[in-house]
Amino acid sequence: MADPVVLPRQRPPGSPRRPSGRLAAYRALLGAQARSQAAYRTSFVVDLVGNVGATVFDVVTVLVIFGVTRELGGFTLREALVMVGLSTAAFAIADLLVGNVERLPRYVRTGLFDAVLLRPLGALPQLLLMDLPLRKVSRVVFGVGVLAVAVGSAGIDWTPGRVALMIIAPLAGVVFFGSVFVATATVSFYWTESGELANSITYGGKDFTSYPATVYDGWFRAAFAYGMGFAFVSYQPALALLGRADPLGLPAWAGWAAPAVALVAAALAAAAWRVGVRHYRSTGS
């Protein structure tokens, strides 16, 4: 059993906040979770190995498709793998850090969210740290490995700008996917059975970004790629890294717009969270 987490006392009204105290509480929450999940080492190792499966399947699916065709949406296997690597690495990190917010519907439905709000800590950081799934670290390692192999074999003409984009684009993808996790979770403040709707956007968006946007068509591509911004997770940054013009006609600078799109997504998610928390009504239990 994890060691008990000691949270700071409720501060008196009007007294200044103590950031160091809050950081200590967050570290205590994270430390307790780490000790709890690693207490049974064999089980933890099995979980680590088992969690790679879904990510491996995403990559294998692309390889199988290229087993019967030389190009997919006008891109070769090496070019498509750059997109897969960007998507896989960004989603795996976001899922590790923020994916736990998917538990929010259960917290709202059972009233556990009341206890979260009563503590003198931010509600969202508490939700993310209360049950951080460390077993998903293996997905992160695999995803980053796929990205490293993909960009190393794609024959990219490296320039200082592309090196910077190679660092910034996956981080922007993490922020973007994390924002999607938070924004879709806030629907549970209004509709507690919204889990499938949220999953269709988060995991559906992840699958969308694993392939070139050119394989999709019509309103579906317009909605997911540019209406929701998923094209800026992997497709547009990959075009900029590969030095390819966009077959869909967007200008070259679109490949460098991933950080700006991620910041917009983060701002929208933050606003949705604040409005949702204000809308929340206690269960009274």
C-alpha positions in Angstrom: 0.0 0.0 0.0 1.3 3.5 -0.9 2.5 5.7 1.9 -0.1 8.3 3.0 0.2 11.6 1.2 0.4 14.6 3.6 -1.3 17.6 2.1 -0.7 21.2 3.4 -3.3 22.6 5.7 -6.0 24.9 4.4 -4.5 28.4 4.4 -6.3 31.1 6.4 -8.4 33.6 4.3 -6.4 36.4 2.9 -3.0 34.8 3.6 -0.6 34.5 0.7 -0.3 31.3 -1.2 2.9 29.2 -0.8 4.0 27.8 -4.1 6.7 25.8 -2.5 4.2 24.1 -0.3 2.0 23.2 -3.3 5.0 21.8 -5.2 5.9 19.7 -2.2 2.3 18.3 -2.1 2.4 17.5 -5.9 5.8 15.8 -5.4 4.3 13.8 -2.5 1.4 12.7 -4.7 3.7 11.6 -7.5 6.1 9.9 -5.1 3.3 7.9 -3.5 2.0 6.8 -6.9 5.4 5.7 -8.0 6.0 3.7 -4.8 2.6 2.1 -5.0 2.8 1.1 -8.6 6.4 -0.3 -8.3 5.8 -2.2 -5.1 5.1 -5.4 -7.0 8.0 -5.4 -9.4 7.0 -8.4 -11.5 3.5 -7.1 -12.0 4.9 -3.7 -12.9 7.3 -5.1 -15.4 4.5 -7.1 -17.0 2.4 -4.0 -17.3 5.3 -2.1 -18.8 5.7 -4.8 -21.5 2.0 -5.2 -22.1 1.4 -1.5 -22.6 3.7 -1.4 -25.6 1.3 -3.6 -27.5 -1.1 -0.9 -28.7 1.6 1.4 -29.9 3.4 -1.4 -31.7 0.2 -2.3 -33.5 -0.1 1.2 -34.9 3.3 1.0 -36.5 2.8 -2.6 -37.7 -0.5 -1.6 -39.4 1.3 1.0 -41.5 4.0 -1.6 -42.4 1.4 -4.1 -43.4 -0.3 -1.4 -45.7 3.0 -0.7 -47.4 3.4 -4.5 -47.9 0.8 -4.2 -50.6 1.5 -0.7 -52.0 4.6 1.4 -52.7 2.9 4.7 -51.8 0.2 5.8 -49.4 -1.5 9.1 -50.3 1.5 10.0 -52.4 4.1 9.3 -49.7 6.7 6.5 -49.5 7.1 4.2 -46.5 10.1 6.2 -45.1 8.1 9.5 -45.4 5.0 8.0 -43.8 7.0 6.7 -40.9 8.1 10.2 -40.0 4.5 11.1 -39.6 3.9 7.9 -37.6 6.9 8.7 -35.4 5.7 12.2 -34.7 2.2 11.0 -33.9 3.2 8.0 -31.8 5.8 9.9 -29.7 3.6 12.9 -29.0 0.5 10.9 -28.1 2.4 8.5 -25.9 3.9 11.3 -23.8 0.6 13.2 -23.6 -1.2 10.0 -22.6 1.3 9.4 -19.8 1.2 13.0 -18.5 -2.4 14.0 -19.1 -4.4 10.8 -20.1 -5.4 10.2 -16.5 -7.9 13.1 -16.8 -10.1 10.5 -18.6 -11.1 9.4 -15.1 -13.0 12.7 -14.6 -16.5 11.3 -15.5 -16.2 8.7 -12.7 -15.1 11.4 -10.2 -18.0 13.6 -11.2 -20.6 10.8 -11.2 -19.5 9.4 -7.8 -18.8 12.8 -6.1 -15.1 12.2 -5.6 -14.5 15.4 -7.4 -15.8 17.2 -4.3 -12.8 16.0 -2.3 -10.5 17.2 -5.1 -12.0 20.7 -4.9 -11.8 20.8 -1.1 -8.0 20.4 -1.1 -5.9 23.6 -1.3 -4.4 22.4 -4.6 -5.2 22.8 -8.2 -8.0 20.4 -9.3 -6.4 19.5 -12.6 -2.9 18.7 -11.3 -4.4 16.6 -8.6 -6.4 14.5 -11.1 -3.3 14.0 -13.2 -1.1 12.9 -10.3 -3.6 10.9 -8.2 -3.1 7.8 -10.4 -0.3 8.6 -12.9 0.0 5.5 -15.1 3.7 4.9 -14.9 3.3 1.6 -16.8 2.8 3.7 -19.9 6.5 4.8 -19.8 7.2 1.9 -22.1 4.9 3.5 -24.8 6.9 6.7 -24.6 10.2 4.8 -25.0 8.9 2.9 -28.0 7.3 6.0 -29.6 10.5 8.1 -29.2 12.4 5.2 -30.7 10.2 5.0 -33.7 10.6 8.7 -34.3 14.4 8.5 -34.0 14.6 5.6 -36.5 12.1 7.3 -38.9 13.9 10.6 -39.1 17.3 8.9 -39.3 16.3 6.8 -42.3 14.2 9.4 -44.2 17.2 11.2 -45.8 16.3 14.6 -44.4 18.5 17.5 -45.4 19.2 18.8 -42.0 19.4 22.6 -41.4 19.4 24.5 -38.2 15.7 25.3 -38.7 14.8 21.6 -39.3 16.8 20.6 -36.2 14.8 23.1 -34.2 11.5 21.9 -35.7 12.5 18.3 -34.9 12.7 19.2 -31.2 9.7 21.6 -31.1 7.2 19.6 -33.2 6.9 16.6 -30.9 6.6 18.9 -27.9 3.9 20.8 -29.6 2.2 17.5 -30.4 2.3 16.7 -26.7 0.7 20.0 -25.8 -1.9 19.6 -28.5 -2.9 16.0 -27.5 -2.9 17.0 -23.8 -5.3 19.8 -24.6 -7.6 17.5 -26.5 -7.6 15.1 -23.4 -8.5 18.0 -21.1 -11.1 19.6 -23.4 -13.0 16.4 -24.1 -12.9 15.4 -20.4 -14.7 18.6 -19.5 -17.8 17.4 -21.3 -18.4 15.2 -18.3 -19.3 18.3 -16.2 -22.4 18.5 -18.3 -22.9 14.8 -19.4 -21.3 12.2 -17.2 -21.7 9.4 -19.8 -19.5 11.2 -22.3 -16.6 8.7 -22.3 -17.2 7.3 -25.8 -17.5 10.7 -27.3 -14.2 11.8 -25.8 -12.5 8.7 -26.9 -13.7 9.1 -30.5 -11.9 12.4 -30.6 -8.7 11.7 -28.6 -8.0 8.2 -29.9 -9.6 8.8 -33.3 -7.4 11.9 -33.6 -4.4 9.8 -32.8 -5.3 7.3 -35.5 -5.9 10.2 -37.9 -2.4 11.6 -37.4 -0.8 8.2 -38.0 -1.4 8.6 -41.8 -0.9 11.3 -44.4 -3.8 13.7 -44.5 -4.0 13.0 -48.2 -5.6 9.6 -47.7 -8.7 11.2 -46.3 -11.2 13.2 -48.3 -14.1 15.6 -48.1 -15.6 16.9 -44.9 -13.9 14.3 -42.7 -10.4 15.6 -43.7 -11.5 19.2 -43.4 -13.0 18.7 -39.9 -10.2 16.6 -38.4 -7.1 18.0 -40.2 -7.8 21.7 -40.1 -11.1 22.3 -38.2 -9.6 20.5 -35.1 -6.0 21.0 -36.1 -4.8 17.4 -36.1 -2.9 18.0 -39.4 -0.4 20.1 -37.4 0.6 17.2 -35.1 2.5 15.1 -37.7 1.4 15.8 -41.3 2.5 19.4 -41.7 5.7 19.2 -39.6 6.7 16.1 -41.6 6.3 18.0 -44.8 8.6 20.7 -43.5 11.2 18.2 -42.3 11.1 16.3 -45.6 11.2 19.5 -47.6 8.0 18.6 -49.6 5.3 20.8 -50.9 1.9 20.2 -49.5 -0.2 18.2 -52.1 -3.3 19.8 -50.5 -2.0 23.3 -51.4 -1.2 24.9 -48.1 1.9 27.2 -48.1 5.3 26.0 -46.8 5.0 28.0 -43.6 2.1 25.8 -42.5 4.7 23.1 -41.6 6.1 25.4 -38.9 2.8 26.4 -37.4 2.5 23.4 -35.0 3.6 25.4 -31.9 1.1 28.2 -32.5 -1.7 25.6 -33.1 -0.7 23.8 -29.9 -0.9 27.1 -27.9 -4.3 27.9 -29.3 -5.5 24.4 -28.3 -4.1 24.8 -24.8 -5.8 28.1 -24.3 -9.1 26.7 -25.5 -8.7 23.7 -23.2 -7.9 25.9 -20.2 -11.0 28.0 -20.9 -13.2 24.9 -21.2 -11.8 23.5 -17.9 -12.4 26.8 -16.0 -16.0 27.0 -17.3 -16.6 23.3 -16.6 -15.4 23.6 -13.0 -17.6 26.6 -12.4 -20.5 24.7 -13.8 -19.9 21.6 -11.6 -22.5 21.0 -8.9 -21.7 18.8 -5.9 -23.4 15.5 -5.5 -23.9 16.2 -1.8 -22.4 12.9 -0.9 
